[in-house]
Amino acid sequence: MYPGSYFCAMENRILIVGAGLAGLCMAFQLHKRKVPFLILHSETLPCSSEKAAGLMNPVVVKRLLKTWMADEVLPYNRRFYPEVEQVTGTSFYTTLSVHRMFPNALARGEWEARIHDGSMHDFLSSEIYDYHPEAFTGPGFGGGDVFQASSVDCEVFIPALRHFFNQQRWMKTTDLRYEDIELLEDGVQFLGERFSQVVFCEGMNGINNPWFGYLPLLPTKGELLYLEIPDMPREKEVMKGIFLAPRKQGGFVCGSTYEWQFEHENPSAEGLEKLTTELSKITHKPYTITRHTAGVRPAARDRRPFLGNHAEYSCLHVFNGLGTKGYMLAPYLSERLCDFILFGKALPAEADIKRVKKK
Ligand SMILES: Cc1cc2nc3c(=O)[nH]c(=O)nc-3n(C[C@H](O)[C@H](O)[C@H](O)COP(=O)(O)OP(=O)(O)OC[C@H]3O[C@@H](n4cnc5c(N)ncnc54)[C@H](O)[C@@H]3O)c2cc1C
């Protein structure tokens, strides 16, 4: 039993809607606390988490600043992902060095200034150098290394957790129909079963949610190329406009595009053109494209996630808006949401949905 928790009777089960990154992290937190839950997994609705590159860069490269909540999430992720590996008996988490190739003298100067003021010495190398000049192209401005980056192989992580919860019979494959949720005084009834709370982790489908559809989600399409590049150095992810990252099981992934206006969610000729053009600025080595994929990130206009409960129906919760940083933020924020639901602890104010005025 989780210390101090009364959430162990079956009528206090929690319903999680959506088995993407947000829903699976939430489920893992409840599992660790021995709180009963059921997670709904859709095989028909799109899932951004399955299409992601899974890279976690602690630095906003254009501004050379730490990403939001880096101090909290980095140490948290270093414990969380290996714990999931251990529980599921899989391997998907790697620490990574990132080599930032400077596109011009200005970018190099900004890096030098940041090193000089000392504010980023935990994250940016003071050494500036060419990384394997024979393999990478460039106008010769050199580059520097970003420390404390890491990556998750999404194609292992997502199926591993789904498989684990499915085996325990804590997962059900179905699309939730909102009309099947009956609101009660102390929870909800869903297809004849009682739940004390519901957590909606629906990604972009959240715009159709009758209770949380007012949250301003900004669909942001992204495309990736999976590549084989013979004799390419594999020690580091390289960034210049786009990223080129070695994959744990071989090959490379390159991306990503950002589109806010798009006609469909599939890989496009424009995406291919953009990525191959940018790739030609990173390397001239011949490559083979093994896959071209696309997905839509559930981003928020103010670039902060959406966590919290409904103003009127306090048993309804949301965990969404993870945008471009889901793999970095979801483990830590799922713990914060869990503490909010189980113990009434405060949420990080910037992520709390209270900031959004309902129209
Ligand atoms: C091309 C691309 C590259 C990316 N690269 C990175 C990266 O390198 N690093 C990083 O951190 N992030 C990256 N992301 C972003 C990351 O994928 C998202 O932040 C994250 O996956 C969002 O997770 P989510 O669970 O909120 O949403 P989703 O992953 O979309 O999950 C929502 C789930 O809910 C299900 N669902 C919805 N409605 C219902 C319903 N009514 N009933 C049942 N199920 C339902 C959906 O089917 C889906 O499985 C990338 C995204 C894309 C598209």
The ligand as a Gaussian input file, in Angstrom:
#p B3LYP/6-31G(d) Opt

LIG

0 1
 C        8.287000      14.169000     -35.521000
 C        8.284000      14.352000     -34.032000
 C        9.484000      14.371000     -33.355000
 C        9.489000      14.528000     -31.971000
 N       10.684000      14.481000     -31.344000
 C       10.728000      14.629000     -29.997000
 C       11.961000      14.555000     -29.328000
 O       13.026000      14.329000     -29.923000
 N       11.960000      14.743000     -27.966000
 C       10.801000      14.972000     -27.275000
 O       10.855000      15.131000     -26.044000
 N        9.610000      15.044000     -27.896000
 C        9.533000      14.879000     -29.235000
 N        8.339000      14.942000     -29.879000
 C        7.153000      15.330000     -29.104000
 C        6.541000      14.181000     -28.303000
 O        6.210000      13.178000     -29.204000
 C        5.286000      14.688000     -27.561000
 O        5.617000      15.731000     -26.679000
 C        4.656000      13.594000     -26.713000
 O        4.745000      12.374000     -27.343000
 C        3.208000      13.885000     -26.400000
 O        2.700000      12.794000     -25.659000
 P        1.156000      12.681000     -25.289000
 O        0.999000      11.429000     -24.532000
 O        0.701000      13.950000     -24.649000
 O        0.385000      12.610000     -26.680000
 P        0.299000      11.320000     -27.748000
 O        1.614000      10.722000     -27.815000
 O       -0.322000      11.854000     -28.931000
 O       -0.626000      10.346000     -26.958000
 C       -2.012000      10.508000     -26.830000
 C       -2.620000       9.112000     -26.847000
 O       -3.991000       9.193000     -26.462000
 C       -4.758000       8.382000     -27.324000
 N       -6.134000       8.907000     -27.267000
 C       -6.558000      10.136000     -27.587000
 N       -7.866000      10.241000     -27.386000
 C       -8.284000       9.040000     -26.917000
 C       -9.552000       8.517000     -26.550000
 N      -10.660000       9.286000     -26.594000
 N       -9.627000       7.233000     -26.129000
 C       -8.510000       6.453000     -26.063000
 N       -7.285000       6.910000     -26.405000
 C       -7.188000       8.179000     -26.837000
 C       -4.060000       8.526000     -28.668000
 O       -4.384000       7.457000     -29.520000
 C       -2.603000       8.489000     -28.244000
 O       -2.121000       7.174000     -28.153000
 C        8.277000      14.732000     -31.246000
 C        7.075000      14.681000     -31.929000
 C        7.054000      14.499000     -33.311000
 C        5.739000      14.452000     -34.017000

